Amino acid sequence: MKRAALVFIILLVLSTASMHAQDAQACTYVVKQVSFENPSGLTAQQLAKIRTILIGRCYDPVKATYVSQDVYGQLRKWGFNKATVYDRNNVQVLDANLHPSPIAIAVDFRLSGSDASLK
């Protein structure tokens, strides 16, 4: 019984390690730096929260994995229901020798007048 449990645990660990390796290979870029094109309307704490949400995320435009989805979701949580978040096609690759490559991105969003007046 103990031997079967040990074999099961070993197989579980090996399969988990294999899945993590596949996830890392599937990601083209990882966000390491975030800047903002137009940060007006948000507090420094809110901007810091968006940075923490994005840093470490996979960015793969081929697979339609963009950061705008995460930014838009967070803005809606704060009550900015009419916000517009733009996907940026220009990313700065920080080290092309690493895989996934670390990148710097610029986040651009616009808050509508009615949303901004509520905050």
Sequence and secondary structure as in RCSB ss.txt:
>XXXX:A:sequence
MKRAALVFIILLVLSTASMHAQDAQACTYVVKQVSFENPSGLTAQQLAKIRTILIGRCYDPVKATYVSQDVYGQL
RKWGFNKATVYDRNNVQVLDANLHPSPIAIAVDFRLSGSDASLK
>XXXX:A:secstr
 HHHHHHHHHHHHHHHHHHHHHHHHH SEEEEEEEES  TTS HHHHHHHHHHHTT EEBGGGTB SHHHHHHHH
HHTT TT EEE     EES TTSSSEEEEEEEEEE  HHHHHH 
